[in-house]
């Protein structure tokens, strides 16, 4: 993003009815950049919105919970697979 001074200068030249090519030549900027700033009205930074998506494991949650519940009751299996902590 260009500095706010450059953006304000683009807007000033736009108010003087100059086109994007003239502005680009005068400001030594790319025409596409000048067009972008001429079209834009609000220059405040946009905060990205986080999209919450369901977990890939959600369809299997009930099955996994059942497995964990079953393994929780079988202390010897946990010891056999190398679970390092004392099983309660």
PDB file of N, CA, C and O in Angstrom:
ATOM      1  N   UNK A   1       0.849  -1.173   0.000  1.00  0.00           N
ATOM      2  CA  UNK A   1       0.000   0.000   0.000  1.00  0.00           C
ATOM      3  C   UNK A   1       0.895   1.237   0.000  1.00  0.00           C
ATOM      4  O   UNK A   1       1.928   1.279   0.668  1.00  0.00           O
ATOM      5  N   UNK A   2       0.487   2.209  -0.740  1.00  0.00           N
ATOM      6  CA  UNK A   2       1.218   3.466  -0.824  1.00  0.00           C
ATOM      7  C   UNK A   2       0.980   4.274   0.448  1.00  0.00           C
ATOM      8  O   UNK A   2       0.090   3.970   1.242  1.00  0.00           O
ATOM      9  N   UNK A   3       1.797   5.307   0.619  1.00  0.00           N
ATOM     10  CA  UNK A   3       1.624   6.153   1.802  1.00  0.00           C
ATOM     11  C   UNK A   3       0.332   6.963   1.659  1.00  0.00           C
ATOM     12  O   UNK A   3      -0.167   7.177   0.554  1.00  0.00           O
ATOM     13  N   UNK A   4      -0.181   7.394   2.771  1.00  0.00           N
ATOM     14  CA  UNK A   4      -1.432   8.161   2.758  1.00  0.00           C
ATOM     15  C   UNK A   4      -1.261   9.477   2.003  1.00  0.00           C
ATOM     16  O   UNK A   4      -2.223   9.980   1.421  1.00  0.00           O
ATOM     17  N   UNK A   5      -0.059  10.041   2.002  1.00  0.00           N
ATOM     18  CA  UNK A   5       0.188  11.268   1.247  1.00  0.00           C
ATOM     19  C   UNK A   5      -0.029  11.034  -0.243  1.00  0.00           C
ATOM     20  O   UNK A   5      -0.655  11.847  -0.923  1.00  0.00           O
ATOM     21  N   UNK A   6       0.492   9.918  -0.743  1.00  0.00           N
ATOM     22  CA  UNK A   6       0.319   9.590  -2.154  1.00  0.00           C
ATOM     23  C   UNK A   6      -1.153   9.338  -2.477  1.00  0.00           C
ATOM     24  O   UNK A   6      -1.649   9.753  -3.524  1.00  0.00           O
ATOM     25  N   UNK A   7      -1.835   8.660  -1.576  1.00  0.00           N
ATOM     26  CA  UNK A   7      -3.253   8.367  -1.803  1.00  0.00           C
ATOM     27  C   UNK A   7      -4.059   9.666  -1.825  1.00  0.00           C
ATOM     28  O   UNK A   7      -4.937   9.842  -2.669  1.00  0.00           O
ATOM     29  N   UNK A   8      -3.755  10.576  -0.892  1.00  0.00           N
ATOM     30  CA  UNK A   8      -4.453  11.869  -0.878  1.00  0.00           C
ATOM     31  C   UNK A   8      -4.154  12.663  -2.152  1.00  0.00           C
ATOM     32  O   UNK A   8      -5.027  13.352  -2.681  1.00  0.00           O
ATOM     33  N   UNK A   9      -2.938  12.564  -2.630  1.00  0.00           N
ATOM     34  CA  UNK A   9      -2.571  13.267  -3.870  1.00  0.00           C
ATOM     35  C   UNK A   9      -3.369  12.700  -5.053  1.00  0.00           C
ATOM     36  O   UNK A   9      -3.823  13.453  -5.914  1.00  0.00           O
ATOM     37  N   UNK A  10      -3.535  11.385  -5.091  1.00  0.00           N
ATOM     38  CA  UNK A  10      -4.348  10.765  -6.146  1.00  0.00           C
ATOM     39  C   UNK A  10      -5.775  11.300  -6.072  1.00  0.00           C
ATOM     40  O   UNK A  10      -6.374  11.621  -7.098  1.00  0.00           O
ATOM     41  N   UNK A  11      -6.321  11.396  -4.860  1.00  0.00           N
ATOM     42  CA  UNK A  11      -7.687  11.891  -4.676  1.00  0.00           C
ATOM     43  C   UNK A  11      -7.798  13.368  -5.067  1.00  0.00           C
ATOM     44  O   UNK A  11      -8.802  13.781  -5.646  1.00  0.00           O
ATOM     45  N   UNK A  12      -6.760  14.170  -4.750  1.00  0.00           N
ATOM     46  CA  UNK A  12      -6.772  15.584  -5.135  1.00  0.00           C
ATOM     47  C   UNK A  12      -6.793  15.736  -6.651  1.00  0.00           C
ATOM     48  O   UNK A  12      -7.554  16.534  -7.198  1.00  0.00           O
ATOM     49  N   UNK A  13      -5.956  14.965  -7.311  1.00  0.00           N
ATOM     50  CA  UNK A  13      -5.907  15.028  -8.772  1.00  0.00           C
ATOM     51  C   UNK A  13      -7.211  14.532  -9.385  1.00  0.00           C
ATOM     52  O   UNK A  13      -7.629  15.010 -10.440  1.00  0.00           O
ATOM     53  N   UNK A  14      -7.848  13.581  -8.725  1.00  0.00           N
ATOM     54  CA  UNK A  14      -9.139  13.082  -9.207  1.00  0.00           C
ATOM     55  C   UNK A  14     -10.181  14.199  -9.126  1.00  0.00           C
ATOM     56  O   UNK A  14     -11.014  14.348 -10.020  1.00  0.00           O
ATOM     57  N   UNK A  15     -10.125  14.987  -8.039  1.00  0.00           N
ATOM     58  CA  UNK A  15     -11.063  16.107  -7.878  1.00  0.00           C
ATOM     59  C   UNK A  15     -10.840  17.173  -8.957  1.00  0.00           C
ATOM     60  O   UNK A  15     -11.762  17.911  -9.307  1.00  0.00           O
ATOM     61  N   UNK A  16      -9.633  17.248  -9.473  1.00  0.00           N
ATOM     62  CA  UNK A  16      -9.314  18.209 -10.534  1.00  0.00           C
ATOM     63  C   UNK A  16      -9.661  17.656 -11.915  1.00  0.00           C
ATOM     64  O   UNK A  16      -9.259  18.214 -12.936  1.00  0.00           O
ATOM     65  N   UNK A  17     -10.409  16.556 -11.935  1.00  0.00           N
ATOM     66  CA  UNK A  17     -10.893  15.927 -13.168  1.00  0.00           C
ATOM     67  C   UNK A  17      -9.764  15.389 -14.047  1.00  0.00           C
ATOM     68  O   UNK A  17      -9.881  15.377 -15.273  1.00  0.00           O
ATOM     69  N   UNK A  18      -8.686  14.950 -13.432  1.00  0.00           N
ATOM     70  CA  UNK A  18      -7.624  14.300 -14.197  1.00  0.00           C
ATOM     71  C   UNK A  18      -7.890  12.805 -14.233  1.00  0.00           C
ATOM     72  O   UNK A  18      -8.412  12.232 -13.277  1.00  0.00           O
ATOM     73  N   UNK A  19      -7.532  12.190 -15.326  1.00  0.00           N
ATOM     74  CA  UNK A  19      -7.744  10.761 -15.488  1.00  0.00           C
ATOM     75  C   UNK A  19      -6.643   9.940 -14.853  1.00  0.00           C
ATOM     76  O   UNK A  19      -5.632  10.487 -14.412  1.00  0.00           O
ATOM     77  N   UNK A  20      -6.829   8.636 -14.803  1.00  0.00           N
ATOM     78  CA  UNK A  20      -5.839   7.771 -14.160  1.00  0.00           C
ATOM     79  C   UNK A  20      -4.481   7.772 -14.867  1.00  0.00           C
ATOM     80  O   UNK A  20      -3.448   7.651 -14.208  1.00  0.00           O
ATOM     81  N   UNK A  21      -4.466   7.907 -16.194  1.00  0.00           N
ATOM     82  CA  UNK A  21      -3.197   7.906 -16.918  1.00  0.00           C
ATOM     83  C   UNK A  21      -2.386   9.151 -16.601  1.00  0.00           C
ATOM     84  O   UNK A  21      -1.173   9.077 -16.401  1.00  0.00           O
ATOM     85  N   UNK A  22      -3.062  10.302 -16.554  1.00  0.00           N
ATOM     86  CA  UNK A  22      -2.368  11.551 -16.216  1.00  0.00           C
ATOM     87  C   UNK A  22      -1.847  11.496 -14.773  1.00  0.00           C
ATOM     88  O   UNK A  22      -0.719  11.904 -14.495  1.00  0.00           O
ATOM     89  N   UNK A  23      -2.684  10.988 -13.862  1.00  0.00           N
ATOM     90  CA  UNK A  23      -2.278  10.871 -12.458  1.00  0.00           C
ATOM     91  C   UNK A  23      -1.082   9.939 -12.317  1.00  0.00           C
ATOM     92  O   UNK A  23      -0.136  10.242 -11.590  1.00  0.00           O
ATOM     93  N   UNK A  24      -1.125   8.820 -13.002  1.00  0.00           N
ATOM     94  CA  UNK A  24      -0.042   7.841 -12.917  1.00  0.00           C
ATOM     95  C   UNK A  24       1.263   8.430 -13.432  1.00  0.00           C
ATOM     96  O   UNK A  24       2.328   8.215 -12.852  1.00  0.00           O
ATOM     97  N   UNK A  25       1.166   9.174 -14.527  1.00  0.00           N
ATOM     98  CA  UNK A  25       2.367   9.774 -15.095  1.00  0.00           C
ATOM     99  C   UNK A  25       2.944  10.830 -14.155  1.00  0.00           C
ATOM    100  O   UNK A  25       4.157  10.894 -13.957  1.00  0.00           O
ATOM    101  N   UNK A  26       2.074  11.656 -13.578  1.00  0.00           N
ATOM    102  CA  UNK A  26       2.523  12.722 -12.687  1.00  0.00           C
ATOM    103  C   UNK A  26       3.097  12.177 -11.378  1.00  0.00           C
ATOM    104  O   UNK A  26       4.094  12.693 -10.874  1.00  0.00           O
ATOM    105  N   UNK A  27       2.470  11.138 -10.832  1.00  0.00           N
ATOM    106  CA  UNK A  27       2.884  10.583  -9.543  1.00  0.00           C
ATOM    107  C   UNK A  27       3.914   9.457  -9.666  1.00  0.00           C
ATOM    108  O   UNK A  27       4.418   8.949  -8.664  1.00  0.00           O
ATOM    109  N   UNK A  28       4.216   9.079 -10.908  1.00  0.00           N
ATOM    110  CA  UNK A  28       5.155   7.978 -11.176  1.00  0.00           C
ATOM    111  C   UNK A  28       4.700   6.698 -10.487  1.00  0.00           C
ATOM    112  O   UNK A  28       5.471   6.027  -9.801  1.00  0.00           O
ATOM    113  N   UNK A  29       3.423   6.382 -10.691  1.00  0.00           N
ATOM    114  CA  UNK A  29       2.824   5.170 -10.149  1.00  0.00           C
ATOM    115  C   UNK A  29       2.228   4.374 -11.294  1.00  0.00           C
ATOM    116  O   UNK A  29       2.056   4.893 -12.397  1.00  0.00           O
ATOM    117  N   UNK A  30       1.917   3.128 -11.036  1.00  0.00           N
ATOM    118  CA  UNK A  30       1.269   2.299 -12.040  1.00  0.00           C
ATOM    119  C   UNK A  30      -0.182   2.737 -12.219  1.00  0.00           C
ATOM    120  O   UNK A  30      -0.828   3.174 -11.266  1.00  0.00           O
ATOM    121  N   UNK A  31      -0.682   2.618 -13.434  1.00  0.00           N
ATOM    122  CA  UNK A  31      -2.047   3.047 -13.745  1.00  0.00           C
ATOM    123  C   UNK A  31      -3.061   2.231 -12.948  1.00  0.00           C
ATOM    124  O   UNK A  31      -4.063   2.771 -12.478  1.00  0.00           O
ATOM    125  N   UNK A  32      -2.805   0.942 -12.797  1.00  0.00           N
ATOM    126  CA  UNK A  32      -3.744   0.093 -12.058  1.00  0.00           C
ATOM    127  C   UNK A  32      -3.833   0.528 -10.593  1.00  0.00           C
ATOM    128  O   UNK A  32      -4.908   0.506  -9.995  1.00  0.00           O
ATOM    129  N   UNK A  33      -2.703   0.919 -10.030  1.00  0.00           N
ATOM    130  CA  UNK A  33      -2.688   1.379  -8.639  1.00  0.00           C
ATOM    131  C   UNK A  33      -3.482   2.673  -8.507  1.00  0.00           C
ATOM    132  O   UNK A  33      -4.262   2.840  -7.570  1.00  0.00           O
ATOM    133  N   UNK A  34      -3.279   3.575  -9.444  1.00  0.00           N
ATOM    134  CA  UNK A  34      -4.004   4.854  -9.415  1.00  0.00           C
ATOM    135  C   UNK A  34      -5.505   4.604  -9.546  1.00  0.00           C
ATOM    136  O   UNK A  34      -6.306   5.200  -8.826  1.00  0.00           O
ATOM    137  N   UNK A  35      -5.878   3.722 -10.466  1.00  0.00           N
ATOM    138  CA  UNK A  35      -7.307   3.398 -10.634  1.00  0.00           C
ATOM    139  C   UNK A  35      -7.893   2.824  -9.349  1.00  0.00           C
ATOM    140  O   UNK A  35      -9.012   3.157  -8.960  1.00  0.00           O
ATOM    141  N   UNK A  36      -7.128   1.967  -8.702  1.00  0.00           N
ATOM    142  CA  UNK A  36      -7.600   1.340  -7.466  1.00  0.00           C
ATOM    143  C   UNK A  36      -7.886   2.398  -6.411  1.00  0.00           C
ATOM    144  O   UNK A  36      -8.925   2.357  -5.753  1.00  0.00           O
ATOM    145  N   UNK A  37      -6.976   3.338  -6.249  1.00  0.00           N
ATOM    146  CA  UNK A  37      -7.168   4.373  -5.240  1.00  0.00           C
ATOM    147  C   UNK A  37      -8.220   5.397  -5.654  1.00  0.00           C
ATOM    148  O   UNK A  37      -8.859   6.005  -4.796  1.00  0.00           O
ATOM    149  N   UNK A  38      -8.405   5.592  -6.938  1.00  0.00           N
ATOM    150  CA  UNK A  38      -9.464   6.501  -7.391  1.00  0.00           C
ATOM    151  C   UNK A  38     -10.846   5.897  -7.118  1.00  0.00           C
ATOM    152  O   UNK A  38     -11.797   6.621  -6.824  1.00  0.00           O
ATOM    153  N   UNK A  39     -10.947   4.594  -7.217  1.00  0.00           N
ATOM    154  CA  UNK A  39     -12.239   3.920  -7.023  1.00  0.00           C
ATOM    155  C   UNK A  39     -12.575   3.735  -5.547  1.00  0.00           C
ATOM    156  O   UNK A  39     -13.744   3.609  -5.182  1.00  0.00           O
ATOM    157  N   UNK A  40     -11.553   3.720  -4.705  1.00  0.00           N
ATOM    158  CA  UNK A  40     -11.758   3.434  -3.287  1.00  0.00           C
ATOM    159  C   UNK A  40     -12.156   4.698  -2.528  1.00  0.00           C
ATOM    160  O   UNK A  40     -11.629   5.780  -2.787  1.00  0.00           O
ATOM    161  N   UNK A  41     -13.084   4.551  -1.596  1.00  0.00           N
ATOM    162  CA  UNK A  41     -13.518   5.677  -0.770  1.00  0.00           C
ATOM    163  C   UNK A  41     -13.035   5.546   0.669  1.00  0.00           C
ATOM    164  O   UNK A  41     -12.659   6.540   1.291  1.00  0.00           O
ATOM    165  N   UNK A  42     -13.042   4.337   1.194  1.00  0.00           N
ATOM    166  CA  UNK A  42     -12.681   4.099   2.587  1.00  0.00           C
ATOM    167  C   UNK A  42     -11.304   3.440   2.636  1.00  0.00           C
ATOM    168  O   UNK A  42     -11.112   2.343   2.112  1.00  0.00           O
ATOM    169  N   UNK A  43     -10.351   4.118   3.269  1.00  0.00           N
ATOM    170  CA  UNK A  43      -8.984   3.603   3.325  1.00  0.00           C
ATOM    171  C   UNK A  43      -8.618   3.036   4.690  1.00  0.00           C
ATOM    172  O   UNK A  43      -7.444   2.784   4.961  1.00  0.00           O
ATOM    173  N   UNK A  44      -9.598   2.835   5.538  1.00  0.00           N
ATOM    174  CA  UNK A  44      -9.307   2.249   6.846  1.00  0.00           C
ATOM    175  C   UNK A  44      -8.969   0.766   6.655  1.00  0.00           C
ATOM    176  O   UNK A  44      -9.548   0.105   5.793  1.00  0.00           O
ATOM    177  N   UNK A  45      -8.038   0.246   7.455  1.00  0.00           N
ATOM    178  CA  UNK A  45      -7.638  -1.151   7.274  1.00  0.00           C
ATOM    179  C   UNK A  45      -8.786  -2.104   7.592  1.00  0.00           C
ATOM    180  O   UNK A  45      -9.520  -1.916   8.561  1.00  0.00           O
ATOM    181  N   UNK A  46      -8.921  -3.105   6.775  1.00  0.00           N
ATOM    182  CA  UNK A  46      -9.973  -4.101   6.953  1.00  0.00           C
ATOM    183  C   UNK A  46      -9.461  -5.219   7.847  1.00  0.00           C
ATOM    184  O   UNK A  46      -8.397  -5.784   7.597  1.00  0.00           O
ATOM    185  N   UNK A  47     -10.213  -5.532   8.877  1.00  0.00           N
ATOM    186  CA  UNK A  47      -9.851  -6.615   9.782  1.00  0.00           C
ATOM    187  C   UNK A  47     -10.355  -7.928   9.183  1.00  0.00           C
ATOM    188  O   UNK A  47     -11.541  -8.055   8.877  1.00  0.00           O
ATOM    189  N   UNK A  48      -9.460  -8.903   9.015  1.00  0.00           N
ATOM    190  CA  UNK A  48      -9.914 -10.177   8.459  1.00  0.00           C
ATOM    191  C   UNK A  48     -10.861 -10.889   9.423  1.00  0.00           C
ATOM    192  O   UNK A  48     -10.634 -10.919  10.633  1.00  0.00           O
ATOM    193  N   UNK A  49     -11.909 -11.451   8.869  1.00  0.00           N
ATOM    194  CA  UNK A  49     -12.903 -12.155   9.669  1.00  0.00           C
ATOM    195  C   UNK A  49     -12.541 -13.642   9.675  1.00  0.00           C
ATOM    196  O   UNK A  49     -12.395 -14.260   8.620  1.00  0.00           O
ATOM    197  N   UNK A  50     -12.400 -14.195  10.855  1.00  0.00           N
ATOM    198  CA  UNK A  50     -12.062 -15.613  10.980  1.00  0.00           C
ATOM    199  C   UNK A  50     -13.299 -16.463  10.686  1.00  0.00           C
ATOM    200  O   UNK A  50     -14.375 -16.236  11.239  1.00  0.00           O
ATOM    201  N   UNK A  51     -13.124 -17.421   9.826  1.00  0.00           N
ATOM    202  CA  UNK A  51     -14.212 -18.322   9.463  1.00  0.00           C
ATOM    203  C   UNK A  51     -14.113 -19.557  10.340  1.00  0.00           C
ATOM    204  O   UNK A  51     -13.091 -20.242  10.345  1.00  0.00           O
ATOM    205  N   UNK A  52     -15.171 -19.840  11.078  1.00  0.00           N
ATOM    206  CA  UNK A  52     -15.171 -21.039  11.906  1.00  0.00           C
ATOM    207  C   UNK A  52     -15.756 -22.193  11.097  1.00  0.00           C
ATOM    208  O   UNK A  52     -16.883 -22.138  10.605  1.00  0.00           O
ATOM    209  N   UNK A  53     -14.957 -23.219  10.984  1.00  0.00           N
ATOM    210  CA  UNK A  53     -15.378 -24.392  10.230  1.00  0.00           C
ATOM    211  C   UNK A  53     -15.494 -25.571  11.181  1.00  0.00           C
ATOM    212  O   UNK A  53     -14.804 -25.623  12.199  1.00  0.00           O
ATOM    213  N   UNK A  54     -16.353 -26.506  10.856  1.00  0.00           N
ATOM    214  CA  UNK A  54     -16.444 -27.694  11.705  1.00  0.00           C
ATOM    215  C   UNK A  54     -15.168 -28.525  11.570  1.00  0.00           C
ATOM    216  O   UNK A  54     -14.490 -28.486  10.544  1.00  0.00           O
ATOM    217  N   UNK A  55     -14.863 -29.261  12.605  1.00  0.00           N
ATOM    218  CA  UNK A  55     -13.688 -30.107  12.606  1.00  0.00           C
ATOM    219  C   UNK A  55     -13.889 -31.287  11.651  1.00  0.00           C
ATOM    220  O   UNK A  55     -15.012 -31.734  11.420  1.00  0.00           O
ATOM    221  N   UNK A  56     -12.795 -31.769  11.113  1.00  0.00           N
ATOM    222  CA  UNK A  56     -12.867 -32.933  10.234  1.00  0.00           C
ATOM    223  C   UNK A  56     -13.255 -34.185  11.016  1.00  0.00           C
ATOM    224  O   UNK A  56     -13.751 -35.159  10.449  1.00  0.00           O
ATOM    225  N   UNK A  57     -13.020 -34.144  12.328  1.00  0.00           N
ATOM    226  CA  UNK A  57     -13.333 -35.313  13.157  1.00  0.00           C
ATOM    227  C   UNK A  57     -14.754 -35.287  13.713  1.00  0.00           C
ATOM    228  O   UNK A  57     -15.169 -36.247  14.362  1.00  0.00           O
ATOM    229  N   UNK A  58     -15.508 -34.222  13.478  1.00  0.00           N
ATOM    230  CA  UNK A  58     -16.862 -34.119  14.025  1.00  0.00           C
ATOM    231  C   UNK A  58     -17.756 -35.320  13.671  1.00  0.00           C
ATOM    232  O   UNK A  58     -18.491 -35.791  14.539  1.00  0.00           O
ATOM    233  N   UNK A  59     -17.721 -35.824  12.447  1.00  0.00           N
ATOM    234  CA  UNK A  59     -18.568 -36.990  12.156  1.00  0.00           C
ATOM    235  C   UNK A  59     -18.180 -38.235  12.964  1.00  0.00           C
ATOM    236  O   UNK A  59     -19.003 -39.133  13.144  1.00  0.00           O
ATOM    237  N   UNK A  60     -16.949 -38.294  13.445  1.00  0.00           N
ATOM    238  CA  UNK A  60     -16.460 -39.478  14.146  1.00  0.00           C
ATOM    239  C   UNK A  60     -16.374 -39.265  15.654  1.00  0.00           C
ATOM    240  O   UNK A  60     -15.881 -40.134  16.372  1.00  0.00           O
ATOM    241  N   UNK A  61     -16.841 -38.133  16.136  1.00  0.00           N
ATOM    242  CA  UNK A  61     -16.690 -37.778  17.546  1.00  0.00           C
ATOM    243  C   UNK A  61     -17.344 -38.805  18.481  1.00  0.00           C
ATOM    244  O   UNK A  61     -16.756 -39.175  19.497  1.00  0.00           O
ATOM    245  N   UNK A  62     -18.530 -39.257  18.150  1.00  0.00           N
ATOM    246  CA  UNK A  62     -19.222 -40.228  18.998  1.00  0.00           C
ATOM    247  C   UNK A  62     -18.438 -41.540  19.081  1.00  0.00           C
ATOM    248  O   UNK A  62     -18.333 -42.141  20.150  1.00  0.00           O
ATOM    249  N   UNK A  63     -17.894 -41.974  17.955  1.00  0.00           N
ATOM    250  CA  UNK A  63     -17.118 -43.217  17.924  1.00  0.00           C
ATOM    251  C   UNK A  63     -15.846 -43.084  18.743  1.00  0.00           C
ATOM    252  O   UNK A  63     -15.501 -43.988  19.504  1.00  0.00           O
ATOM    253  N   UNK A  64     -15.155 -41.983  18.597  1.00  0.00           N
ATOM    254  CA  UNK A  64     -13.908 -41.753  19.336  1.00  0.00           C
ATOM    255  C   UNK A  64     -14.188 -41.682  20.831  1.00  0.00           C
ATOM    256  O   UNK A  64     -13.447 -42.255  21.630  1.00  0.00           O
ATOM    257  N   UNK A  65     -15.262 -40.975  21.217  1.00  0.00           N
ATOM    258  CA  UNK A  65     -15.625 -40.895  22.633  1.00  0.00           C
ATOM    259  C   UNK A  65     -15.933 -42.278  23.194  1.00  0.00           C
ATOM    260  O   UNK A  65     -15.567 -42.588  24.328  1.00  0.00           O
ATOM    261  N   UNK A  66     -16.604 -43.107  22.401  1.00  0.00           N
ATOM    262  CA  UNK A  66     -16.921 -44.469  22.849  1.00  0.00           C
ATOM    263  C   UNK A  66     -15.632 -45.276  23.042  1.00  0.00           C
ATOM    264  O   UNK A  66     -15.505 -46.006  24.025  1.00  0.00           O
ATOM    265  N   UNK A  67     -14.688 -45.152  22.124  1.00  0.00           N
ATOM    266  CA  UNK A  67     -13.408 -45.856  22.246  1.00  0.00           C
ATOM    267  C   UNK A  67     -12.668 -45.404  23.504  1.00  0.00           C
ATOM    268  O   UNK A  67     -12.139 -46.229  24.249  1.00  0.00           O
ATOM    269  N   UNK A  68     -12.633 -44.100  23.734  1.00  0.00           N
ATOM    270  CA  UNK A  68     -11.930 -43.585  24.910  1.00  0.00           C
ATOM    271  C   UNK A  68     -12.591 -44.054  26.197  1.00  0.00           C
ATOM    272  O   UNK A  68     -11.908 -44.386  27.166  1.00  0.00           O
ATOM    273  N   UNK A  69     -13.900 -44.080  26.208  1.00  0.00           N
ATOM    274  CA  UNK A  69     -14.631 -44.540  27.393  1.00  0.00           C
ATOM    275  C   UNK A  69     -14.324 -46.017  27.648  1.00  0.00           C
ATOM    276  O   UNK A  69     -14.112 -46.430  28.788  1.00  0.00           O
ATOM    277  N   UNK A  70     -14.304 -46.803  26.572  1.00  0.00           N
ATOM    278  CA  UNK A  70     -14.021 -48.232  26.689  1.00  0.00           C
ATOM    279  C   UNK A  70     -12.591 -48.463  27.184  1.00  0.00           C
ATOM    280  O   UNK A  70     -12.356 -49.313  28.042  1.00  0.00           O
ATOM    281  N   UNK A  71     -11.635 -47.696  26.633  1.00  0.00           N
ATOM    282  CA  UNK A  71     -10.233 -47.851  27.044  1.00  0.00           C
ATOM    283  C   UNK A  71     -10.000 -47.348  28.463  1.00  0.00           C
ATOM    284  O   UNK A  71      -9.103 -47.834  29.153  1.00  0.00           O
ATOM    285  N   UNK A  72     -10.787 -46.392  28.898  1.00  0.00           N
ATOM    286  CA  UNK A  72     -10.647 -45.852  30.241  1.00  0.00           C
ATOM    287  C   UNK A  72     -10.949 -46.924  31.287  1.00  0.00           C
ATOM    288  O   UNK A  72     -10.364 -46.933  32.369  1.00  0.00           O
ATOM    289  N   UNK A  73     -11.854 -47.810  30.955  1.00  0.00           N
ATOM    290  CA  UNK A  73     -12.245 -48.859  31.892  1.00  0.00           C
ATOM    291  C   UNK A  73     -11.279 -50.039  31.863  1.00  0.00           C
ATOM    292  O   UNK A  73     -11.286 -50.863  32.778  1.00  0.00           O
ATOM    293  N   UNK A  74     -10.465 -50.131  30.847  1.00  0.00           N
ATOM    294  CA  UNK A  74      -9.535 -51.246  30.700  1.00  0.00           C
ATOM    295  C   UNK A  74      -8.113 -50.760  31.014  1.00  0.00           C
ATOM    296  O   UNK A  74      -7.364 -50.397  30.108  1.00  0.00           O
ATOM    297  N   UNK A  75      -7.752 -50.755  32.289  1.00  0.00           N
ATOM    298  CA  UNK A  75      -6.456 -50.230  32.722  1.00  0.00           C
ATOM    299  C   UNK A  75      -5.291 -51.062  32.199  1.00  0.00           C
ATOM    300  O   UNK A  75      -4.229 -50.517  31.900  1.00  0.00           O
ATOM    301  N   UNK A  76      -5.475 -52.353  32.089  1.00  0.00           N
ATOM    302  CA  UNK A  76      -4.385 -53.225  31.666  1.00  0.00           C
ATOM    303  C   UNK A  76      -3.990 -52.965  30.218  1.00  0.00           C
ATOM    304  O   UNK A  76      -2.818 -53.074  29.858  1.00  0.00           O
ATOM    305  N   UNK A  77      -4.957 -52.625  29.405  1.00  0.00           N
ATOM    306  CA  UNK A  77      -4.667 -52.321  28.007  1.00  0.00           C
ATOM    307  C   UNK A  77      -3.804 -51.061  27.924  1.00  0.00           C
ATOM    308  O   UNK A  77      -2.881 -50.992  27.112  1.00  0.00           O
ATOM    309  N   UNK A  78      -4.100 -50.074  28.755  1.00  0.00           N
ATOM    310  CA  UNK A  78      -3.316 -48.844  28.749  1.00  0.00           C
ATOM    311  C   UNK A  78      -1.876 -49.114  29.163  1.00  0.00           C
ATOM    312  O   UNK A  78      -0.941 -48.539  28.607  1.00  0.00           O
ATOM    313  N   UNK A  79      -1.709 -49.992  30.144  1.00  0.00           N
ATOM    314  CA  UNK A  79      -0.365 -50.323  30.597  1.00  0.00           C
ATOM    315  C   UNK A  79       0.385 -51.089  29.510  1.00  0.00           C
ATOM    316  O   UNK A  79       1.583 -50.889  29.308  1.00  0.00           O
ATOM    317  N   UNK A  80      -0.326 -51.958  28.823  1.00  0.00           N
ATOM    318  CA  UNK A  80       0.279 -52.781  27.784  1.00  0.00           C
ATOM    319  C   UNK A  80       0.764 -51.931  26.612  1.00  0.00           C
ATOM    320  O   UNK A  80       1.817 -52.213  26.040  1.00  0.00           O
ATOM    321  N   UNK A  81       0.012 -50.900  26.251  1.00  0.00           N
ATOM    322  CA  UNK A  81       0.410 -50.070  25.111  1.00  0.00           C
ATOM    323  C   UNK A  81       1.427 -49.001  25.509  1.00  0.00           C
ATOM    324  O   UNK A  81       1.848 -48.198  24.676  1.00  0.00           O
ATOM    325  N   UNK A  82       1.822 -48.993  26.790  1.00  0.00           N
ATOM    326  CA  UNK A  82       2.904 -48.111  27.205  1.00  0.00           C
ATOM    327  C   UNK A  82       2.471 -46.785  27.762  1.00  0.00           C
ATOM    328  O   UNK A  82       3.250 -45.832  27.753  1.00  0.00           O
ATOM    329  N   UNK A  83       1.263 -46.694  28.242  1.00  0.00           N
ATOM    330  CA  UNK A  83       0.822 -45.446  28.868  1.00  0.00           C
ATOM    331  C   UNK A  83       1.630 -45.254  30.132  1.00  0.00           C
ATOM    332  O   UNK A  83       1.537 -46.089  31.033  1.00  0.00           O
ATOM    333  N   UNK A  84       2.426 -44.189  30.249  1.00  0.00           N
ATOM    334  CA  UNK A  84       3.416 -44.066  31.321  1.00  0.00           C
ATOM    335  C   UNK A  84       2.845 -43.722  32.698  1.00  0.00           C
ATOM    336  O   UNK A  84       3.525 -43.947  33.699  1.00  0.00           O
ATOM    337  N   UNK A  85       1.658 -43.200  32.789  1.00  0.00           N
ATOM    338  CA  UNK A  85       1.143 -42.723  34.068  1.00  0.00           C
ATOM    339  C   UNK A  85       0.297 -43.808  34.744  1.00  0.00           C
ATOM    340  O   UNK A  85      -0.273 -44.664  34.067  1.00  0.00           O
ATOM    341  N   UNK A  86       0.218 -43.770  36.043  1.00  0.00           N
ATOM    342  CA  UNK A  86      -0.622 -44.748  36.728  1.00  0.00           C
ATOM    343  C   UNK A  86      -2.077 -44.578  36.311  1.00  0.00           C
ATOM    344  O   UNK A  86      -2.609 -43.468  36.290  1.00  0.00           O
ATOM    345  N   UNK A  87      -2.689 -45.665  35.989  1.00  0.00           N
ATOM    346  CA  UNK A  87      -4.090 -45.629  35.545  1.00  0.00           C
ATOM    347  C   UNK A  87      -5.003 -45.677  36.769  1.00  0.00           C
ATOM    348  O   UNK A  87      -4.824 -46.511  37.657  1.00  0.00           O
ATOM    349  N   UNK A  88      -5.950 -44.802  36.802  1.00  0.00           N
ATOM    350  CA  UNK A  88      -6.873 -44.746  37.928  1.00  0.00           C
ATOM    351  C   UNK A  88      -8.159 -45.416  37.561  1.00  0.00           C
ATOM    352  O   UNK A  88      -9.078 -45.478  38.377  1.00  0.00           O
TER     353      UNK A  88
END
